[in-house]
Amino acid sequence: MKELRNPFVSLEGYNCFGCSPGNSIGLQMKFFEDGEEIVSYWEPKKHFQGYHTILHGGIQATLMDEIASWFVYVRLKSAGVTSKAEVRYIKPLYVDRGTLTIRASLLRMRRNLADISVKIFDHGGVLCAESVMVYFTVSPEKAKGTLYYPGAQNFY
């Protein structure tokens, strides 16, 4: 497993809610490449709870959307935007029970649409939420020109 660099930290004004290490109220996600998958280990904080001690569903969806975008950056070597999210909440995820594991993998490509499977596991490895994130991807040239894509090599 290889830890990925965050090449966006050098962009002026970069303050992504999902992955900016400098966003004090954000998720501050870090990512790893594990074979064909992108993985994140994330420790919930209590201010992300919805119902009593349960991780807010919107935060869960954001975790899945963010790792899917990093999958596009690293594995597909491009950038894109979320086109559709199908989220299924299976079991509660708690803000006070330890580190979550989030895994993203490619289901299929349909021209420039990437169907990305994302799963969130609790501290004990139990699957608690899953989604199919559909990303509209653009060419690497357009990604660099309009979406600030730094190139796949800059994630290593």
Backbone as CSV, one residue per row, in Angstrom:
resi,resn,N_x,N_y,N_z,CA_x,CA_y,CA_z,C_x,C_y,C_z
1,MET,0.852,-1.177,0.000,0.000,0.000,0.000,0.893,1.235,0.000
2,LYS,0.537,2.186,-0.848,1.355,3.383,-1.025,0.552,4.632,-0.662
3,GLU,1.094,5.450,0.239,0.418,6.701,0.593,0.528,7.675,-0.567
4,LEU,-0.567,8.375,-0.843,-0.605,9.351,-1.923,-0.349,10.749,-1.376
5,ARG,0.350,11.542,-2.171,0.578,12.948,-1.851,-0.668,13.741,-2.229
6,ASN,-0.865,14.863,-1.578,-1.933,15.781,-1.954,-1.290,16.949,-2.700
7,PRO,-1.304,16.911,-4.042,-0.626,17.964,-4.807,-1.387,19.282,-4.852
8,PHE,-2.606,19.297,-4.328,-3.405,20.519,-4.376,-3.018,21.523,-3.300
9,VAL,-2.262,21.084,-2.289,-1.939,21.974,-1.167,-1.171,23.216,-1.608
10,SER,-0.527,23.165,-2.763,0.219,24.334,-3.234,-0.648,25.313,-4.036
11,LEU,-1.908,24.959,-4.296,-2.792,25.870,-5.032,-3.298,26.984,-4.123
12,GLU,-3.171,28.203,-4.590,-3.685,29.333,-3.820,-5.193,29.213,-3.683
13,GLY,-5.705,29.367,-2.471,-7.131,29.308,-2.212,-7.681,27.907,-2.007
14,TYR,-6.829,26.891,-2.044,-7.270,25.504,-1.876,-7.747,25.282,-0.445
15,ASN,-9.009,24.867,-0.294,-9.581,24.650,1.035,-10.667,23.581,0.969
16,CYS,-10.415,22.516,0.214,-11.414,21.479,-0.011,-11.935,20.918,1.310
17,PHE,-13.251,20.832,1.446,-13.862,20.276,2.646,-13.464,18.815,2.836
18,GLY,-13.288,18.085,1.748,-12.966,16.670,1.840,-11.512,16.363,2.129
19,CYS,-10.590,17.028,1.447,-9.194,16.573,1.530,-8.167,17.613,1.939
20,SER,-8.549,18.848,2.142,-7.553,19.837,2.533,-7.100,19.622,3.972
21,PRO,-5.795,19.400,4.180,-5.302,19.247,5.550,-5.391,20.549,6.341
22,GLY,-5.553,21.670,5.653,-5.623,22.962,6.313,-7.029,23.435,6.635
23,ASN,-8.041,22.676,6.232,-9.422,23.062,6.522,-9.797,22.492,7.887
24,SER,-9.772,23.332,8.899,-9.955,22.882,10.285,-11.343,22.299,10.565
25,ILE,-12.337,22.640,9.761,-13.669,22.062,9.966,-13.987,20.986,8.932
26,GLY,-13.017,20.673,8.070,-13.224,19.698,7.007,-12.918,18.271,7.444
27,LEU,-12.988,17.360,6.487,-12.772,15.938,6.739,-11.295,15.570,6.793
28,GLN,-10.453,16.340,6.120,-8.994,16.142,6.120,-8.607,14.704,5.757
29,MET,-9.230,14.177,4.726,-8.969,12.803,4.307,-7.575,12.653,3.710
30,LYS,-6.989,11.491,3.948,-5.724,11.082,3.332,-6.008,9.808,2.562
31,PHE,-5.203,9.564,1.527,-5.496,8.467,0.623,-4.276,7.591,0.381
32,PHE,-4.567,6.333,0.051,-3.547,5.336,-0.232,-3.966,4.576,-1.481
33,GLU,-2.981,4.121,-2.227,-3.250,3.237,-3.351,-2.949,1.819,-2.884
34,ASP,-3.933,0.940,-3.059,-3.799,-0.455,-2.652,-4.201,-1.315,-3.845
35,GLY,-3.227,-1.658,-4.672,-3.532,-2.389,-5.899,-4.382,-1.533,-6.808
36,GLU,-5.549,-2.037,-7.171,-6.467,-1.319,-8.055,-7.394,-0.373,-7.296
37,GLU,-7.307,-0.367,-5.977,-8.214,0.435,-5.156,-7.528,1.680,-4.601
38,ILE,-8.351,2.670,-4.278,-7.921,3.810,-3.472,-8.599,3.628,-2.120
39,VAL,-7.825,3.835,-1.042,-8.290,3.582,0.316,-8.046,4.819,1.166
40,SER,-8.951,5.044,2.104,-8.761,6.090,3.105,-9.124,5.512,4.470
41,TYR,-8.309,5.847,5.462,-8.608,5.501,6.848,-8.960,6.811,7.516
42,TRP,-10.148,6.884,8.077,-10.653,8.168,8.560,-11.251,8.019,9.942
43,GLU,-10.827,8.899,10.815,-11.293,8.914,12.206,-12.407,9.949,12.339
44,PRO,-13.651,9.510,12.592,-14.743,10.474,12.741,-14.544,11.372,13.965
45,LYS,-15.009,12.595,13.841,-15.005,13.519,14.975,-16.456,13.746,15.386
46,LYS,-16.648,14.032,16.659,-18.012,14.140,17.192,-18.830,15.245,16.539
47,HIS,-18.168,16.280,16.016,-18.954,17.359,15.393,-19.526,16.961,14.024
48,PHE,-19.247,15.730,13.566,-19.835,15.232,12.320,-21.042,14.324,12.568
49,GLN,-21.519,14.280,13.792,-22.648,13.402,14.080,-23.963,14.010,13.616
50,GLY,-24.891,13.109,13.300,-26.273,13.477,13.017,-27.068,13.100,14.248
51,TYR,-27.804,12.018,14.156,-28.514,11.499,15.313,-27.497,11.051,16.347
52,HIS,-27.873,10.995,17.594,-26.996,10.729,18.737,-25.895,9.701,18.435
53,THR,-24.660,10.147,18.385,-23.405,9.398,18.156,-23.290,8.739,16.783
54,ILE,-24.237,8.939,15.895,-24.180,8.336,14.559,-23.635,9.361,13.565
55,LEU,-22.705,8.904,12.729,-22.122,9.763,11.704,-23.214,10.205,10.725
56,HIS,-23.319,11.495,10.516,-24.335,12.076,9.647,-24.264,11.453,8.258
57,GLY,-25.418,11.128,7.691,-25.472,10.516,6.364,-24.876,11.384,5.277
58,GLY,-25.027,12.689,5.404,-24.425,13.591,4.418,-22.914,13.553,4.458
59,ILE,-22.356,13.388,5.643,-20.898,13.253,5.776,-20.460,11.933,5.156
60,GLN,-21.224,10.873,5.376,-20.893,9.581,4.762,-20.889,9.715,3.233
61,ALA,-21.888,10.384,2.689,-21.948,10.585,1.238,-20.769,11.417,0.747
62,THR,-20.370,12.409,1.535,-19.231,13.241,1.162,-17.943,12.435,1.172
63,LEU,-17.756,11.568,2.165,-16.588,10.691,2.197,-16.518,9.846,0.922
64,MET,-17.671,9.327,0.498,-17.705,8.477,-0.694,-17.438,9.278,-1.966
65,ASP,-17.985,10.479,-2.028,-17.757,11.329,-3.194,-16.289,11.732,-3.290
66,GLU,-15.687,12.066,-2.167,-14.292,12.523,-2.176,-13.339,11.417,-2.610
67,ILE,-13.507,10.220,-2.069,-12.585,9.147,-2.450,-12.789,8.762,-3.918
68,ALA,-14.023,8.875,-4.418,-14.266,8.590,-5.839,-13.517,9.587,-6.722
69,SER,-13.479,10.856,-6.311,-12.735,11.848,-7.102,-11.242,11.525,-7.104
70,TRP,-10.718,11.077,-5.977,-9.314,10.689,-5.925,-9.056,9.438,-6.750
71,PHE,-10.028,8.561,-6.842,-9.895,7.399,-7.728,-9.716,7.886,-9.173
72,VAL,-10.535,8.851,-9.584,-10.428,9.398,-10.940,-9.055,10.026,-11.145
73,TYR,-8.578,10.807,-10.182,-7.263,11.446,-10.309,-6.142,10.428,-10.496
74,VAL,-6.127,9.438,-9.625,-4.977,8.532,-9.548,-5.089,7.353,-10.504
75,ARG,-6.213,6.658,-10.486,-6.341,5.429,-11.278,-6.723,5.727,-12.729
76,LEU,-7.556,6.749,-12.962,-7.979,7.071,-14.321,-7.130,8.173,-14.936
77,LYS,-6.253,8.763,-14.129,-5.303,9.781,-14.589,-5.983,10.958,-15.283
78,SER,-7.058,11.427,-14.652,-7.794,12.567,-15.180,-8.557,13.233,-14.037
79,ALA,-9.525,14.025,-14.386,-10.397,14.665,-13.397,-11.804,14.643,-13.965
80,GLY,-12.752,15.007,-13.141,-14.128,15.030,-13.587,-15.023,15.620,-12.517
81,VAL,-16.300,15.435,-12.715,-17.287,15.933,-11.754,-18.297,14.823,-11.471
82,THR,-18.879,14.876,-10.291,-19.888,13.897,-9.918,-21.121,14.099,-10.788
83,SER,-21.573,13.020,-11.402,-22.766,13.065,-12.225,-23.965,12.469,-11.488
84,LYS,-23.696,11.432,-10.676,-24.778,10.748,-9.976,-24.188,10.011,-8.789
85,ALA,-24.960,9.944,-7.711,-24.548,9.190,-6.528,-25.721,8.338,-6.066
86,GLU,-25.488,7.044,-5.997,-26.489,6.125,-5.446,-25.909,5.569,-4.154
87,VAL,-26.456,6.002,-3.031,-25.916,5.652,-1.719,-26.878,4.715,-1.005
88,ARG,-26.305,3.711,-0.380,-27.104,2.780,0.425,-26.497,2.721,1.817
89,TYR,-27.293,3.112,2.803,-26.867,3.065,4.204,-27.329,1.716,4.766
90,ILE,-26.379,0.903,5.204,-26.684,-0.464,5.612,-26.786,-0.586,7.132
91,LYS,-25.802,-0.066,7.827,-25.761,-0.104,9.292,-25.234,1.236,9.788
92,PRO,-25.557,1.606,11.010,-25.058,2.878,11.536,-23.526,2.888,11.634
93,LEU,-22.972,4.036,11.362,-21.547,4.311,11.609,-21.505,5.297,12.764
94,TYR,-20.649,5.038,13.711,-20.609,5.852,14.923,-19.393,6.768,14.938
95,VAL,-19.555,7.922,15.562,-18.470,8.895,15.629,-17.497,8.604,16.771
96,ASP,-17.824,7.653,17.621,-17.005,7.431,18.815,-16.506,5.989,18.955
97,ARG,-16.392,5.275,17.850,-15.991,3.870,17.940,-14.777,3.510,17.108
98,GLY,-14.046,4.486,16.641,-12.797,4.180,15.951,-12.777,4.494,14.473
99,THR,-11.668,4.140,13.870,-11.346,4.483,12.493,-12.204,3.723,11.489
100,LEU,-12.659,4.443,10.466,-13.404,3.856,9.362,-12.441,3.590,8.206
101,THR,-12.761,2.588,7.406,-12.010,2.300,6.186,-12.945,2.526,5.008
102,ILE,-12.485,3.328,4.050,-13.276,3.650,2.867,-12.487,3.157,1.655
103,ARG,-13.133,2.371,0.800,-12.465,1.775,-0.360,-13.218,2.111,-1.639
104,ALA,-12.460,2.485,-2.673,-13.043,2.808,-3.977,-12.400,1.946,-5.048
105,SER,-13.241,1.439,-5.956,-12.741,0.645,-7.081,-13.622,0.904,-8.300
106,LEU,-13.085,0.617,-9.460,-13.815,0.859,-10.703,-14.752,-0.311,-11.009
107,LEU,-16.016,0.005,-11.231,-16.969,-1.002,-11.688,-16.920,-1.132,-13.202
108,ARG,-16.976,0.030,-13.891,-16.910,0.025,-15.351,-16.750,1.443,-15.883
109,MET,-16.291,1.514,-17.117,-16.221,2.772,-17.859,-17.225,2.693,-18.996
110,ARG,-17.990,3.762,-19.169,-18.914,3.900,-20.297,-18.544,5.198,-20.993
111,ARG,-17.704,5.086,-22.006,-17.108,6.252,-22.663,-16.436,7.127,-21.624
112,ASN,-16.987,8.299,-21.319,-16.348,9.166,-20.323,-17.058,9.138,-18.966
113,LEU,-17.917,8.139,-18.736,-18.572,7.974,-17.437,-17.911,6.824,-16.684
114,ALA,-17.437,7.119,-15.495,-16.809,6.099,-14.646,-17.771,5.747,-13.524
115,ASP,-18.127,4.469,-13.438,-18.941,3.972,-12.325,-17.965,3.451,-11.269
116,ILE,-17.942,4.120,-10.122,-16.979,3.805,-9.068,-17.727,3.268,-7.856
117,SER,-17.336,2.083,-7.427,-17.902,1.465,-6.227,-17.148,1.994,-5.011
118,VAL,-17.895,2.449,-4.017,-17.286,2.912,-2.770,-17.975,2.206,-1.610
119,LYS,-17.164,1.732,-0.678,-17.683,1.046,0.505,-17.044,1.630,1.750
120,ILE,-17.851,1.798,2.788,-17.348,2.267,4.081,-17.537,1.136,5.092
121,PHE,-16.432,0.799,5.757,-16.426,-0.241,6.778,-16.174,0.391,8.137
122,ASP,-16.824,-0.126,9.171,-16.604,0.400,10.515,-15.278,-0.099,11.082
123,HIS,-15.002,0.254,12.327,-13.731,-0.083,12.984,-13.491,-1.587,13.061
124,GLY,-14.548,-2.382,12.989,-14.422,-3.841,13.045,-14.449,-4.510,11.682
125,GLY,-14.480,-3.724,10.612,-14.484,-4.282,9.268,-15.857,-4.630,8.724
126,VAL,-16.911,-4.187,9.394,-18.281,-4.463,8.950,-18.696,-3.411,7.910
127,LEU,-19.237,-3.885,6.772,-19.727,-2.972,5.745,-20.956,-2.233,6.261
128,CYS,-20.888,-0.901,6.266,-21.982,-0.092,6.811,-22.645,0.818,5.785
129,ALA,-21.931,1.171,4.725,-22.501,2.020,3.677,-21.784,1.716,2.369
130,GLU,-22.517,1.859,1.281,-21.902,1.644,-0.032,-22.575,2.542,-1.047
131,SER,-21.872,2.777,-2.129,-22.434,3.631,-3.172,-21.840,3.277,-4.519
132,VAL,-22.546,3.709,-5.535,-21.989,3.778,-6.873,-21.958,5.264,-7.207
133,MET,-20.759,5.760,-7.385,-20.556,7.162,-7.740,-20.272,7.203,-9.235
134,VAL,-21.064,7.947,-9.973,-20.845,8.082,-11.409,-20.145,9.417,-11.641
135,TYR,-18.974,9.332,-12.245,-18.181,10.525,-12.528,-18.132,10.775,-14.024
136,PHE,-18.406,12.009,-14.403,-18.218,12.471,-15.775,-16.761,12.890,-15.866
137,THR,-15.963,12.145,-16.604,-14.531,12.443,-16.701,-14.246,13.236,-17.970
138,VAL,-13.185,14.006,-17.908,-12.762,14.801,-19.056,-11.382,14.338,-19.488
139,SER,-10.962,14.777,-20.647,-9.635,14.413,-21.143,-8.571,14.973,-20.201
140,PRO,-7.416,14.319,-20.139,-6.339,14.851,-19.289,-5.973,16.301,-19.628
141,GLU,-6.047,16.669,-20.905,-5.734,18.040,-21.317,-6.743,19.029,-20.734
142,LYS,-8.021,18.699,-20.847,-9.052,19.576,-20.292,-8.971,19.585,-18.771
143,ALA,-8.670,18.434,-18.178,-8.542,18.349,-16.717,-7.452,19.294,-16.221
144,LYS,-6.340,19.325,-16.919,-5.241,20.219,-16.528,-5.623,21.679,-16.746
145,GLY,-6.306,21.944,-17.854,-6.622,23.320,-18.218,-7.737,23.948,-17.414
146,THR,-8.762,23.178,-17.057,-9.928,23.789,-16.402,-10.211,23.271,-14.994
147,LEU,-9.675,22.101,-14.640,-9.986,21.521,-13.338,-8.763,21.412,-12.423
148,TYR,-7.698,22.115,-12.770,-6.484,22.175,-11.942,-5.857,20.806,-11.700
149,TYR,-6.066,19.864,-12.615,-5.490,18.533,-12.455,-3.975,18.608,-12.630
150,PRO,-3.211,18.173,-11.619,-1.755,18.330,-11.670,-1.020,17.218,-12.418
151,GLY,-1.735,16.197,-12.878,-1.098,15.038,-13.507,-0.910,13.924,-12.482
152,ALA,-1.108,12.699,-12.932,-1.070,11.533,-12.019,0.255,11.398,-11.292
153,GLN,1.349,11.744,-11.936,2.677,11.591,-11.319,2.833,12.427,-10.058
154,ASN,2.073,13.481,-9.915,2.194,14.362,-8.754,1.486,13.851,-7.505
155,PHE,0.831,12.713,-7.599,0.202,12.093,-6.439,1.159,11.118,-5.736
156,TYR,2.351,10.922,-6.342,3.326,9.968,-5.789,4.552,10.683,-5.266
